[in-house]
């Protein structure tokens, strides 16, 4: 995969572990949104704990990407859906442990009214391999 980070001072600078844009070539992997379900038991992980749920979402995405022949380093775009935007800082802290700020993917983060299983966070991604 060829990957190039786009940064311009003509748009606001990133304020977290993401970049303004990524140019990538290769096969694309569109990973469905992952919530904090344990893959072995199907039970919710970290009820009421956005940090634990974020970690499980990202671990689940890592597993999906691995099955597709990709890694988190191949991710070019994420979308984060939060039940409460007040949880952004906590989610972002966990998220930053999965992506190096200098090479992190582009990202969108929005607050939503409700998520499957009433979880606090859901994360989807696009990777290029």
KOLGU-4560 file (N, C-alpha, C; in nm, 3 decimals, padded with zeros to 5 digits):
<recs>
<n_xx: 00.084 n_yy: -00.118 n_zz: 00.000 ca_xx: 00.000 ca_yy: 00.000 ca_zz: 00.000 c_xx: 00.089 c_yy: 00.123 c_zz: 00.000 mol: A seq: 1 type: UNK>
<n_xx: 00.053 n_yy: 00.219 n_zz: -00.082 ca_xx: 00.116 ca_yy: 00.351 ca_zz: -00.079 c_xx: 00.025 c_yy: 00.442 c_zz: 00.002 mol: A seq: 2 type: UNK>
<n_xx: 00.086 n_yy: 00.518 n_zz: 00.094 ca_xx: 00.007 ca_yy: 00.602 ca_zz: 00.184 c_xx: 00.080 c_yy: 00.735 c_zz: 00.203 mol: A seq: 3 type: UNK>
<n_xx: 00.005 n_yy: 00.844 n_zz: 00.185 ca_xx: 00.064 ca_yy: 00.977 ca_zz: 00.201 c_xx: -00.028 c_yy: 01.061 c_zz: 00.289 mol: A seq: 4 type: UNK>
<n_xx: 00.030 n_yy: 01.123 n_zz: 00.392 ca_xx: -00.046 ca_yy: 01.208 ca_zz: 00.484 c_xx: -00.060 c_yy: 01.347 c_zz: 00.422 mol: A seq: 5 type: UNK>
<n_xx: -00.180 n_yy: 01.402 n_zz: 00.429 ca_xx: -00.207 ca_yy: 01.536 ca_zz: 00.378 c_xx: -00.221 c_yy: 01.630 c_zz: 00.498 mol: A seq: 6 type: UNK>
<n_xx: -00.144 n_yy: 01.738 n_zz: 00.496 ca_xx: -00.155 ca_yy: 01.842 ca_zz: 00.598 c_xx: -00.143 c_yy: 01.977 c_zz: 00.530 mol: A seq: 7 type: UNK>
<n_xx: -00.236 n_yy: 02.066 n_zz: 00.561 ca_xx: -00.233 ca_yy: 02.201 ca_zz: 00.506 c_xx: -00.268 c_yy: 02.301 c_zz: 00.614 mol: A seq: 8 type: UNK>
<n_xx: -00.204 n_yy: 02.415 n_zz: 00.609 ca_xx: -00.238 ca_yy: 02.520 ca_zz: 00.705 c_xx: -00.359 c_yy: 02.601 c_zz: 00.658 mol: A seq: 9 type: UNK>
<n_xx: -00.417 n_yy: 02.561 n_zz: 00.546 ca_xx: -00.538 ca_yy: 02.625 ca_zz: 00.495 c_xx: -00.665 c_yy: 02.565 c_zz: 00.554 mol: A seq: 10 type: UNK>
<n_xx: -00.649 n_yy: 02.464 n_zz: 00.639 ca_xx: -00.760 ca_yy: 02.401 ca_zz: 00.713 c_xx: -00.713 c_yy: 02.385 c_zz: 00.858 mol: A seq: 11 type: UNK>
<n_xx: -00.807 n_yy: 02.373 n_zz: 00.951 ca_xx: -00.767 ca_yy: 02.359 ca_zz: 01.091 c_xx: -00.677 c_yy: 02.238 c_zz: 01.113 mol: A seq: 12 type: UNK>
<n_xx: -00.575 n_yy: 02.254 n_zz: 01.197 ca_xx: -00.484 ca_yy: 02.145 ca_zz: 01.231 c_xx: -00.557 c_yy: 02.041 c_zz: 01.316 mol: A seq: 13 type: UNK>
<n_xx: -00.518 n_yy: 01.916 n_zz: 01.305 ca_xx: -00.577 ca_yy: 01.813 ca_zz: 01.389 c_xx: -00.554 c_yy: 01.843 c_zz: 01.537 mol: A seq: 14 type: UNK>
<n_xx: -00.650 n_yy: 01.807 n_zz: 01.619 ca_xx: -00.639 ca_yy: 01.830 ca_zz: 01.763 c_xx: -00.644 c_yy: 01.696 c_zz: 01.837 mol: A seq: 15 type: UNK>
<n_xx: -00.584 n_yy: 01.596 n_zz: 01.779 ca_xx: -00.583 ca_yy: 01.463 ca_zz: 01.839 c_xx: -00.512 c_yy: 01.366 c_zz: 01.748 mol: A seq: 16 type: UNK>
<n_xx: -00.528 n_yy: 01.237 n_zz: 01.774 ca_xx: -00.461 ca_yy: 01.135 ca_zz: 01.695 c_xx: -00.533 c_yy: 01.106 c_zz: 01.563 mol: A seq: 17 type: UNK>
<n_xx: -00.530 n_yy: 01.205 n_zz: 01.475 ca_xx: -00.584 ca_yy: 01.190 ca_zz: 01.340 c_xx: -00.516 c_yy: 01.291 c_zz: 01.250 mol: A seq: 18 type: UNK>
<n_xx: -00.529 n_yy: 01.273 n_zz: 01.120 ca_xx: -00.475 ca_yy: 01.366 ca_zz: 01.022 c_xx: -00.588 c_yy: 01.422 c_zz: 00.937 mol: A seq: 19 type: UNK>
<n_xx: -00.559 n_yy: 01.534 n_zz: 00.868 ca_xx: -00.661 ca_yy: 01.598 ca_zz: 00.786 c_xx: -00.708 c_yy: 01.506 c_zz: 00.674 mol: A seq: 20 type: UNK>
<n_xx: -00.616 n_yy: 01.435 n_zz: 00.613 ca_xx: -00.652 ca_yy: 01.344 ca_zz: 00.503 c_xx: -00.538 c_yy: 01.245 c_zz: 00.481 mol: A seq: 21 type: UNK>
<n_xx: -00.571 n_yy: 01.136 n_zz: 00.415 ca_xx: -00.474 ca_yy: 01.034 ca_zz: 00.375 c_xx: -00.501 c_yy: 01.002 c_zz: 00.228 mol: A seq: 22 type: UNK>
<n_xx: -00.395 n_yy: 00.999 n_zz: 00.149 ca_xx: -00.404 ca_yy: 00.951 ca_zz: 00.011 c_xx: -00.346 c_yy: 00.811 c_zz: 00.012 mol: A seq: 23 type: UNK>
<n_xx: -00.422 n_yy: 00.712 n_zz: -00.037 ca_xx: -00.376 ca_yy: 00.574 ca_zz: -00.033 c_xx: -00.414 c_yy: 00.501 c_zz: -00.161 mol: A seq: 24 type: UNK>
<n_xx: -00.329 n_yy: 00.408 n_zz: -00.199 ca_xx: -00.359 ca_yy: 00.323 ca_zz: -00.313 c_xx: -00.345 c_yy: 00.178 c_zz: -00.271 mol: A seq: 25 type: UNK>
<n_xx: -00.428 n_yy: 00.092 n_zz: -00.327 ca_xx: -00.426 ca_yy: -00.050 ca_zz: -00.294 c_xx: -00.567 c_yy: -00.103 c_zz: -00.282 mol: A seq: 26 type: UNK>
<n_xx: -00.579 n_yy: -00.228 n_zz: -00.230 ca_xx: -00.711 ca_yy: -00.286 ca_zz: -00.207 c_xx: -00.772 c_yy: -00.224 c_zz: -00.083 mol: A seq: 27 type: UNK>
<n_xx: -00.900 n_yy: -00.197 n_zz: -00.089 ca_xx: -00.968 ca_yy: -00.131 ca_zz: 00.022 c_xx: -01.044 c_yy: -00.233 c_zz: 00.108 mol: A seq: 28 type: UNK>
<n_xx: -01.038 n_yy: -00.210 n_zz: 00.238 ca_xx: -01.112 ca_yy: -00.290 ca_zz: 00.335 c_xx: -01.209 c_yy: -00.196 c_zz: 00.405 mol: A seq: 29 type: UNK>
<n_xx: -01.338 n_yy: -00.226 n_zz: 00.397 ca_xx: -01.441 ca_yy: -00.147 ca_zz: 00.463 c_xx: -01.491 c_yy: -00.228 c_zz: 00.583 mol: A seq: 30 type: UNK>
<n_xx: -01.444 n_yy: -00.193 n_zz: 00.702 ca_xx: -01.481 ca_yy: -00.268 ca_zz: 00.822 c_xx: -01.608 c_yy: -00.209 c_zz: 00.882 mol: A seq: 31 type: UNK>
<n_xx: -01.705 n_yy: -00.293 n_zz: 00.906 ca_xx: -01.829 ca_yy: -00.251 ca_zz: 00.969 c_xx: -01.803 c_yy: -00.199 c_zz: 01.109 mol: A seq: 32 type: UNK>
<n_xx: -01.896 n_yy: -00.117 n_zz: 01.157 ca_xx: -01.884 ca_yy: -00.064 ca_zz: 01.292 c_xx: -01.877 c_yy: -00.176 c_zz: 01.394 mol: A seq: 33 type: UNK>
<n_xx: -01.787 n_yy: -00.160 n_zz: 01.489 ca_xx: -01.769 ca_yy: -00.258 ca_zz: 01.595 c_xx: -01.811 c_yy: -00.196 c_zz: 01.727 mol: A seq: 34 type: UNK>
<n_xx: -01.884 n_yy: -00.272 n_zz: 01.805 ca_xx: -01.922 ca_yy: -00.230 ca_zz: 01.939 c_xx: -01.850 c_yy: -00.319 c_zz: 02.039 mol: A seq: 35 type: UNK>
<n_xx: -01.868 n_yy: -00.292 n_zz: 02.166 ca_xx: -01.792 ca_yy: -00.358 ca_zz: 02.272 c_xx: -01.850 c_yy: -00.494 c_zz: 02.311 mol: A seq: 36 type: UNK>
<n_xx: -01.858 n_yy: -00.584 n_zz: 02.214 ca_xx: -01.902 ca_yy: -00.719 ca_zz: 02.243 c_xx: -01.782 c_yy: -00.812 c_zz: 02.244 mol: A seq: 37 type: UNK>
<n_xx: -01.775 n_yy: -00.898 n_zz: 02.346 ca_xx: -01.670 ca_yy: -00.999 ca_zz: 02.352 c_xx: -01.697 c_yy: -01.100 c_zz: 02.240 mol: A seq: 38 type: UNK>
<n_xx: -01.599 n_yy: -01.125 n_zz: 02.152 ca_xx: -01.626 ca_yy: -01.214 ca_zz: 02.038 c_xx: -01.654 c_yy: -01.359 c_zz: 02.079 mol: A seq: 39 type: UNK>
<n_xx: -01.600 n_yy: -01.403 n_zz: 02.192 ca_xx: -01.621 ca_yy: -01.541 ca_zz: 02.235 c_xx: -01.759 c_yy: -01.563 c_zz: 02.296 mol: A seq: 40 type: UNK>
<n_xx: -01.803 n_yy: -01.468 n_zz: 02.379 ca_xx: -01.930 ca_yy: -01.487 ca_zz: 02.450 c_xx: -02.046 c_yy: -01.408 c_zz: 02.393 mol: A seq: 41 type: UNK>
<n_xx: -02.014 n_yy: -01.302 n_zz: 02.317 ca_xx: -02.119 ca_yy: -01.215 ca_zz: 02.265 c_xx: -02.176 c_yy: -01.121 c_zz: 02.369 mol: A seq: 42 type: UNK>
<n_xx: -02.114 n_yy: -01.115 n_zz: 02.486 ca_xx: -02.164 ca_yy: -01.028 ca_zz: 02.592 c_xx: -02.096 c_yy: -00.892 c_zz: 02.587 mol: A seq: 43 type: UNK>
<n_xx: -02.164 n_yy: -00.793 n_zz: 02.640 ca_xx: -02.113 ca_yy: -00.657 ca_zz: 02.644 c_xx: -01.994 c_yy: -00.647 c_zz: 02.739 mol: A seq: 44 type: UNK>
<n_xx: -01.891 n_yy: -00.579 n_zz: 02.694 ca_xx: -01.772 ca_yy: -00.553 ca_zz: 02.776 c_xx: -01.781 c_yy: -00.410 c_zz: 02.828 mol: A seq: 45 type: UNK>
<n_xx: -01.752 n_yy: -00.389 n_zz: 02.956 ca_xx: -01.741 ca_yy: -00.254 ca_zz: 03.011 c_xx: -01.870 c_yy: -00.176 c_zz: 03.018 mol: A seq: 46 type: UNK>
<n_xx: -01.975 n_yy: -00.237 n_zz: 03.066 ca_xx: -02.102 ca_yy: -00.164 ca_zz: 03.075 c_xx: -02.083 c_yy: -00.034 c_zz: 03.154 mol: A seq: 47 type: UNK>
<n_xx: -02.119 n_yy: 00.079 n_zz: 03.095 ca_xx: -02.107 ca_yy: 00.208 ca_zz: 03.158 c_xx: -01.967 c_yy: 00.267 c_zz: 03.157 mol: A seq: 48 type: UNK>
<n_xx: -01.870 n_yy: 00.198 n_zz: 03.095 ca_xx: -01.729 ca_yy: 00.239 ca_zz: 03.096 c_xx: -01.684 c_yy: 00.264 c_zz: 02.952 mol: A seq: 49 type: UNK>
<n_xx: -01.680 n_yy: 00.390 n_zz: 02.910 ca_xx: -01.647 ca_yy: 00.421 ca_zz: 02.772 c_xx: -01.503 c_yy: 00.384 c_zz: 02.737 mol: A seq: 50 type: UNK>
<n_xx: -01.411 n_yy: 00.388 n_zz: 02.832 ca_xx: -01.272 ca_yy: 00.349 ca_zz: 02.804 c_xx: -01.266 c_yy: 00.199 c_zz: 02.771 mol: A seq: 51 type: UNK>
<n_xx: -01.328 n_yy: 00.117 n_zz: 02.853 ca_xx: -01.328 ca_yy: -00.028 ca_zz: 02.829 c_xx: -01.400 c_yy: -00.061 c_zz: 02.698 mol: A seq: 52 type: UNK>
<n_xx: -01.509 n_yy: 00.010 n_zz: 02.671 ca_xx: -01.582 ca_yy: -00.016 ca_zz: 02.547 c_xx: -01.502 c_yy: 00.028 c_zz: 02.425 mol: A seq: 53 type: UNK>
<n_xx: -01.433 n_yy: 00.141 n_zz: 02.434 ca_xx: -01.351 ca_yy: 00.186 ca_zz: 02.322 c_xx: -01.241 c_yy: 00.084 c_zz: 02.293 mol: A seq: 54 type: UNK>
<n_xx: -01.176 n_yy: 00.036 n_zz: 02.398 ca_xx: -01.071 ca_yy: -00.064 ca_zz: 02.380 c_xx: -01.126 c_yy: -00.188 c_zz: 02.312 mol: A seq: 55 type: UNK>
<n_xx: -01.242 n_yy: -00.236 n_zz: 02.355 ca_xx: -01.300 ca_yy: -00.356 ca_zz: 02.294 c_xx: -01.337 c_yy: -00.331 c_zz: 02.147 mol: A seq: 56 type: UNK>
<n_xx: -01.392 n_yy: -00.214 n_zz: 02.118 ca_xx: -01.423 ca_yy: -00.179 ca_zz: 01.978 c_xx: -01.298 c_yy: -00.188 c_zz: 01.892 mol: A seq: 57 type: UNK>
<n_xx: -01.190 n_yy: -00.129 n_zz: 01.940 ca_xx: -01.065 ca_yy: -00.126 ca_zz: 01.864 c_xx: -01.000 c_yy: -00.263 c_zz: 01.856 mol: A seq: 58 type: UNK>
<n_xx: -01.011 n_yy: -00.343 n_zz: 01.961 ca_xx: -00.962 ca_yy: -00.481 ca_zz: 01.955 c_xx: -01.042 c_yy: -00.561 c_zz: 01.853 mol: A seq: 59 type: UNK>
<n_xx: -01.174 n_yy: -00.539 n_zz: 01.849 ca_xx: -01.258 ca_yy: -00.608 ca_zz: 01.751 c_xx: -01.221 c_yy: -00.565 c_zz: 01.609 mol: A seq: 60 type: UNK>
<n_xx: -01.198 n_yy: -00.435 n_zz: 01.589 ca_xx: -01.156 ca_yy: -00.387 ca_zz: 01.456 c_xx: -01.021 c_yy: -00.448 c_zz: 01.418 mol: A seq: 61 type: UNK>
<n_xx: -00.930 n_yy: -00.456 n_zz: 01.513 ca_xx: -00.799 ca_yy: -00.518 ca_zz: 01.486 c_xx: -00.817 c_yy: -00.660 c_zz: 01.437 mol: A seq: 62 type: UNK>
<n_xx: -00.906 n_yy: -00.736 n_zz: 01.500 ca_xx: -00.931 ca_yy: -00.875 ca_zz: 01.459 c_xx: -00.989 c_yy: -00.882 c_zz: 01.318 mol: A seq: 63 type: UNK>
<n_xx: -01.084 n_yy: -00.794 n_zz: 01.288 ca_xx: -01.144 ca_yy: -00.792 ca_zz: 01.154 c_xx: -01.037 c_yy: -00.757 c_zz: 01.050 mol: A seq: 64 type: UNK>
<n_xx: -00.956 n_yy: -00.657 n_zz: 01.079 ca_xx: -00.851 ca_yy: -00.618 ca_zz: 00.986 c_xx: -00.750 c_yy: -00.731 c_zz: 00.965 mol: A seq: 65 type: UNK>
<n_xx: -00.713 n_yy: -00.799 n_zz: 01.073 ca_xx: -00.620 ca_yy: -00.911 ca_zz: 01.062 c_xx: -00.676 c_yy: -01.018 c_zz: 00.969 mol: A seq: 66 type: UNK>
<n_xx: -00.804 n_yy: -01.047 n_zz: 00.984 ca_xx: -00.869 ca_yy: -01.147 ca_zz: 00.897 c_xx: -00.867 c_yy: -01.104 c_zz: 00.751 mol: A seq: 67 type: UNK>
<n_xx: -00.862 n_yy: -00.972 n_zz: 00.727 ca_xx: -00.859 ca_yy: -00.919 ca_zz: 00.590 c_xx: -00.716 c_yy: -00.900 c_zz: 00.540 mol: A seq: 68 type: UNK>
<n_xx: -00.617 n_yy: -00.933 n_zz: 00.623 ca_xx: -00.478 ca_yy: -00.915 ca_zz: 00.582 c_xx: -00.426 c_yy: -00.774 c_zz: 00.603 mol: A seq: 69 type: UNK>
<n_xx: -00.487 n_yy: -00.702 n_zz: 00.696 ca_xx: -00.449 ca_yy: -00.563 ca_zz: 00.721 c_xx: -00.416 c_yy: -00.546 c_zz: 00.869 mol: A seq: 70 type: UNK>
<n_xx: -00.362 n_yy: -00.428 n_zz: 00.902 ca_xx: -00.333 ca_yy: -00.392 ca_zz: 01.041 c_xx: -00.390 c_yy: -00.253 c_zz: 01.067 mol: A seq: 71 type: UNK>
<n_xx: -00.382 n_yy: -00.211 n_zz: 01.190 ca_xx: -00.427 ca_yy: -00.076 ca_zz: 01.223 c_xx: -00.343 c_yy: 00.029 c_zz: 01.150 mol: A seq: 72 type: UNK>
<n_xx: -00.220 n_yy: -00.004 n_zz: 01.117 ca_xx: -00.134 ca_yy: 00.089 ca_zz: 01.042 c_xx: -00.186 c_yy: 00.111 c_zz: 00.900 mol: A seq: 73 type: UNK>
<n_xx: -00.273 n_yy: 00.023 n_zz: 00.851 ca_xx: -00.329 ca_yy: 00.035 ca_zz: 00.716 c_xx: -00.459 c_yy: 00.116 c_zz: 00.713 mol: A seq: 74 type: UNK>
<n_xx: -00.508 n_yy: 00.154 n_zz: 00.830 ca_xx: -00.635 ca_yy: 00.228 ca_zz: 00.838 c_xx: -00.614 c_yy: 00.371 c_zz: 00.788 mol: A seq: 75 type: UNK>
<n_xx: -00.702 n_yy: 00.414 n_zz: 00.697 ca_xx: -00.693 ca_yy: 00.549 ca_zz: 00.641 c_xx: -00.808 c_yy: 00.639 c_zz: 00.688 mol: A seq: 76 type: UNK>
<n_xx: -00.915 n_yy: 00.581 n_zz: 00.743 ca_xx: -01.031 ca_yy: 00.661 ca_zz: 00.787 c_xx: -01.106 c_yy: 00.585 c_zz: 00.894 mol: A seq: 77 type: UNK>
<n_xx: -01.141 n_yy: 00.654 n_zz: 01.001 ca_xx: -01.228 ca_yy: 00.597 ca_zz: 01.103 c_xx: -01.348 c_yy: 00.688 c_zz: 01.122 mol: A seq: 78 type: UNK>
<n_xx: -01.455 n_yy: 00.630 n_zz: 01.167 ca_xx: -01.573 ca_yy: 00.704 ca_zz: 01.212 c_xx: -01.605 c_yy: 00.653 c_zz: 01.352 mol: A seq: 79 type: UNK>
<n_xx: -01.619 n_yy: 00.747 n_zz: 01.445 ca_xx: -01.647 ca_yy: 00.714 ca_zz: 01.584 c_xx: -01.786 c_yy: 00.771 c_zz: 01.617 mol: A seq: 80 type: UNK>
<n_xx: -01.869 n_yy: 00.686 n_zz: 01.672 ca_xx: -02.004 ca_yy: 00.726 ca_zz: 01.712 c_xx: -02.012 c_yy: 00.716 c_zz: 01.864 mol: A seq: 81 type: UNK>
<n_xx: -02.038 n_yy: 00.829 n_zz: 01.929 ca_xx: -02.047 ca_yy: 00.834 ca_zz: 02.074 c_xx: -02.189 c_yy: 00.860 c_zz: 02.120 mol: A seq: 82 type: UNK>
<n_xx: -02.230 n_yy: 00.792 n_zz: 02.224 ca_xx: -02.360 ca_yy: 00.817 ca_zz: 02.286 c_xx: -02.362 c_yy: 00.955 c_zz: 02.352 mol: A seq: 83 type: UNK>
<n_xx: -02.245 n_yy: 00.997 n_zz: 02.406 ca_xx: -02.237 ca_yy: 01.125 ca_zz: 02.476 c_xx: -02.102 c_yy: 01.190 c_zz: 02.443 mol: A seq: 84 type: UNK>
<n_xx: -02.105 n_yy: 01.306 n_zz: 02.380 ca_xx: -01.981 ca_yy: 01.373 ca_zz: 02.340 c_xx: -01.896 c_yy: 01.412 c_zz: 02.461 mol: A seq: 85 type: UNK>
<n_xx: -01.954 n_yy: 01.414 n_zz: 02.580 ca_xx: -01.875 ca_yy: 01.436 ca_zz: 02.700 c_xx: -01.774 c_yy: 01.324 c_zz: 02.724 mol: A seq: 86 type: UNK>
<n_xx: -01.792 n_yy: 01.209 n_zz: 02.659 ca_xx: -01.699 ca_yy: 01.097 ca_zz: 02.669 c_xx: -01.584 c_yy: 01.107 c_zz: 02.568 mol: A seq: 87 type: UNK>
<n_xx: -01.580 n_yy: 01.215 n_zz: 02.490 ca_xx: -01.480 ca_yy: 01.227 ca_zz: 02.384 c_xx: -01.337 c_yy: 01.215 c_zz: 02.437 mol: A seq: 88 type: UNK>
<n_xx: -01.304 n_yy: 01.286 n_zz: 02.543 ca_xx: -01.168 ca_yy: 01.285 ca_zz: 02.596 c_xx: -01.123 c_yy: 01.146 c_zz: 02.637 mol: A seq: 89 type: UNK>
<n_xx: -01.210 n_yy: 01.074 n_zz: 02.704 ca_xx: -01.179 ca_yy: 00.938 ca_zz: 02.747 c_xx: -01.161 c_yy: 00.847 c_zz: 02.627 mol: A seq: 90 type: UNK>
<n_xx: -01.256 n_yy: 00.853 n_zz: 02.532 ca_xx: -01.246 ca_yy: 00.772 ca_zz: 02.411 c_xx: -01.116 c_yy: 00.805 c_zz: 02.338 mol: A seq: 91 type: UNK>
<n_xx: -01.087 n_yy: 00.933 n_zz: 02.324 ca_xx: -00.970 ca_yy: 00.978 ca_zz: 02.249 c_xx: -00.840 c_yy: 00.929 c_zz: 02.313 mol: A seq: 92 type: UNK>
<n_xx: -00.837 n_yy: 00.923 n_zz: 02.445 ca_xx: -00.718 ca_yy: 00.873 ca_zz: 02.514 c_xx: -00.690 c_yy: 00.728 c_zz: 02.481 mol: A seq: 93 type: UNK>
<n_xx: -00.794 n_yy: 00.645 n_zz: 02.479 ca_xx: -00.778 ca_yy: 00.504 ca_zz: 02.443 c_xx: -00.745 c_yy: 00.493 c_zz: 02.294 mol: A seq: 94 type: UNK>
<n_xx: -00.817 n_yy: 00.566 n_zz: 02.211 ca_xx: -00.795 ca_yy: 00.565 ca_zz: 02.066 c_xx: -00.649 c_yy: 00.596 c_zz: 02.033 mol: A seq: 95 type: UNK>
<n_xx: -00.590 n_yy: 00.691 n_zz: 02.104 ca_xx: -00.452 ca_yy: 00.733 ca_zz: 02.079 c_xx: -00.351 c_yy: 00.622 c_zz: 02.104 mol: A seq: 96 type: UNK>
<n_xx: -00.388 n_yy: 00.522 n_zz: 02.182 ca_xx: -00.296 ca_yy: 00.411 ca_zz: 02.206 c_xx: -00.293 c_yy: 00.313 c_zz: 02.089 mol: A seq: 97 type: UNK>
<n_xx: -00.388 n_yy: 00.324 n_zz: 01.997 ca_xx: -00.394 ca_yy: 00.236 ca_zz: 01.881 c_xx: -00.338 c_yy: 00.302 c_zz: 01.754 mol: A seq: 98 type: UNK>
<n_xx: -00.329 n_yy: 00.435 n_zz: 01.753 ca_xx: -00.282 ca_yy: 00.507 ca_zz: 01.636 c_xx: -00.176 c_yy: 00.609 c_zz: 01.675 mol: A seq: 99 type: UNK>
<n_xx: -00.061 n_yy: 00.604 n_zz: 01.607 ca_xx: 00.043 ca_yy: 00.704 ca_zz: 01.626 c_xx: -00.006 c_yy: 00.836 c_zz: 01.570 mol: A seq: 100 type: UNK>
<n_xx: 00.003 n_yy: 00.943 n_zz: 01.647 ca_xx: -00.052 ca_yy: 01.072 ca_zz: 01.606 c_xx: 00.004 c_yy: 01.120 c_zz: 01.471 mol: A seq: 101 type: UNK>
<n_xx: 00.132 n_yy: 01.095 n_zz: 01.446 ca_xx: 00.195 ca_yy: 01.144 ca_zz: 01.322 c_xx: 00.139 c_yy: 01.074 c_zz: 01.198 mol: A seq: 102 type: UNK>
<n_xx: 00.097 n_yy: 00.949 n_zz: 01.210 ca_xx: 00.051 ca_yy: 00.873 ca_zz: 01.094 c_xx: -00.094 c_yy: 00.827 c_zz: 01.108 mol: A seq: 103 type: UNK>
<n_xx: -00.165 n_yy: 00.881 n_zz: 01.205 ca_xx: -00.303 ca_yy: 00.839 ca_zz: 01.231 c_xx: -00.393 c_yy: 00.864 c_zz: 01.110 mol: A seq: 104 type: UNK>
<n_xx: -00.502 n_yy: 00.786 n_zz: 01.099 ca_xx: -00.595 ca_yy: 00.805 ca_zz: 00.988 c_xx: -00.677 c_yy: 00.933 c_zz: 01.002 mol: A seq: 105 type: UNK>
<n_xx: -00.745 n_yy: 00.968 n_zz: 00.895 ca_xx: -00.847 ca_yy: 01.073 ca_zz: 00.903 c_xx: -00.959 c_yy: 01.019 c_zz: 00.993 mol: A seq: 106 type: UNK>
<n_xx: -01.034 n_yy: 01.109 n_zz: 01.057 ca_xx: -01.136 ca_yy: 01.062 ca_zz: 01.151 c_xx: -01.253 c_yy: 01.159 c_zz: 01.157 mol: A seq: 107 type: UNK>
<n_xx: -01.371 n_yy: 01.102 n_zz: 01.177 ca_xx: -01.491 ca_yy: 01.179 ca_zz: 01.211 c_xx: -01.542 c_yy: 01.123 c_zz: 01.343 mol: A seq: 108 type: UNK>
<n_xx: -01.598 n_yy: 01.210 n_zz: 01.426 ca_xx: -01.656 ca_yy: 01.166 ca_zz: 01.553 c_xx: -01.785 c_yy: 01.243 c_zz: 01.573 mol: A seq: 109 type: UNK>
<n_xx: -01.894 n_yy: 01.170 n_zz: 01.595 ca_xx: -02.023 ca_yy: 01.234 ca_zz: 01.613 c_xx: -02.097 c_yy: 01.174 c_zz: 01.732 mol: A seq: 110 type: UNK>
<n_xx: -02.183 n_yy: 01.255 n_zz: 01.792 ca_xx: -02.271 ca_yy: 01.207 ca_zz: 01.898 c_xx: -02.399 c_yy: 01.157 c_zz: 01.832 mol: A seq: 111 type: UNK>
<n_xx: -02.447 n_yy: 01.043 n_zz: 01.880 ca_xx: -02.568 ca_yy: 00.984 ca_zz: 01.825 c_xx: -02.669 c_yy: 00.960 c_zz: 01.937 mol: A seq: 112 type: UNK>
<n_xx: -02.795 n_yy: 00.947 n_zz: 01.899 ca_xx: -02.901 ca_yy: 00.929 ca_zz: 01.997 c_xx: -02.895 c_yy: 00.791 c_zz: 02.063 mol: A seq: 113 type: UNK>
<n_xx: -02.862 n_yy: 00.689 n_zz: 01.984 ca_xx: -02.864 ca_yy: 00.553 ca_zz: 02.038 c_xx: -02.779 c_yy: 00.463 c_zz: 01.951 mol: A seq: 114 type: UNK>
<n_xx: -02.715 n_yy: 00.366 n_zz: 02.014 ca_xx: -02.631 ca_yy: 00.269 ca_zz: 01.943 c_xx: -02.682 c_yy: 00.128 c_zz: 01.972 mol: A seq: 115 type: UNK>
<n_xx: -02.644 n_yy: 00.031 n_zz: 01.888 ca_xx: -02.687 ca_yy: -00.107 ca_zz: 01.911 c_xx: -02.649 c_yy: -00.155 c_zz: 02.052 mol: A seq: 116 type: UNK>
<n_xx: -02.738 n_yy: -00.230 n_zz: 02.114 ca_xx: -02.717 ca_yy: -00.283 ca_zz: 02.249 c_xx: -02.698 c_yy: -00.174 c_zz: 02.353 mol: A seq: 117 type: UNK>
<n_xx: -02.734 n_yy: -00.051 n_zz: 02.318 ca_xx: -02.720 ca_yy: 00.065 ca_zz: 02.407 c_xx: -02.576 c_yy: 00.086 c_zz: 02.456 mol: A seq: 118 type: UNK>
<n_xx: -02.479 n_yy: 00.053 n_zz: 02.368 ca_xx: -02.338 ca_yy: 00.076 ca_zz: 02.402 c_xx: -02.308 c_yy: 00.226 c_zz: 02.401 mol: A seq: 119 type: UNK>
<n_xx: -02.192 n_yy: 00.261 n_zz: 02.450 ca_xx: -02.152 ca_yy: 00.402 ca_zz: 02.457 c_xx: -02.073 c_yy: 00.448 c_zz: 02.336 mol: A seq: 120 type: UNK>
<n_xx: -02.015 n_yy: 00.354 n_zz: 02.261 ca_xx: -01.931 ca_yy: 00.388 ca_zz: 02.146 c_xx: -01.935 c_yy: 00.278 c_zz: 02.041 mol: A seq: 121 type: UNK>
<n_xx: -01.926 n_yy: 00.319 n_zz: 01.915 ca_xx: -01.912 ca_yy: 00.228 ca_zz: 01.803 c_xx: -01.808 c_yy: 00.290 c_zz: 01.711 mol: A seq: 122 type: UNK>
<n_xx: -01.720 n_yy: 00.207 n_zz: 01.654 ca_xx: -01.614 ca_yy: 00.256 ca_zz: 01.565 c_xx: -01.608 c_yy: 00.170 c_zz: 01.441 mol: A seq: 123 type: UNK>
<n_xx: -01.602 n_yy: 00.237 n_zz: 01.325 ca_xx: -01.584 ca_yy: 00.169 ca_zz: 01.197 c_xx: -01.459 c_yy: 00.225 c_zz: 01.130 mol: A seq: 124 type: UNK>
<n_xx: -01.408 n_yy: 00.154 n_zz: 01.030 ca_xx: -01.289 ca_yy: 00.205 ca_zz: 00.963 c_xx: -01.281 c_yy: 00.159 c_zz: 00.818 mol: A seq: 125 type: UNK>
<n_xx: -01.194 n_yy: 00.229 n_zz: 00.746 ca_xx: -01.156 ca_yy: 00.192 ca_zz: 00.610 c_xx: -01.004 c_yy: 00.177 c_zz: 00.612 mol: A seq: 126 type: UNK>
<n_xx: -00.956 n_yy: 00.065 n_zz: 00.557 ca_xx: -00.813 ca_yy: 00.040 ca_zz: 00.548 c_xx: -00.778 c_yy: 00.014 c_zz: 00.402 mol: A seq: 127 type: UNK>
<n_xx: -00.653 n_yy: 00.033 n_zz: 00.370 ca_xx: -00.603 ca_yy: 00.004 ca_zz: 00.235 c_xx: -00.479 c_yy: -00.083 c_zz: 00.250 mol: A seq: 128 type: UNK>
<n_xx: -00.478 n_yy: -00.196 n_zz: 00.178 ca_xx: -00.365 ca_yy: -00.289 ca_zz: 00.184 c_xx: -00.305 c_yy: -00.310 c_zz: 00.046 mol: A seq: 129 type: UNK>
</recs>
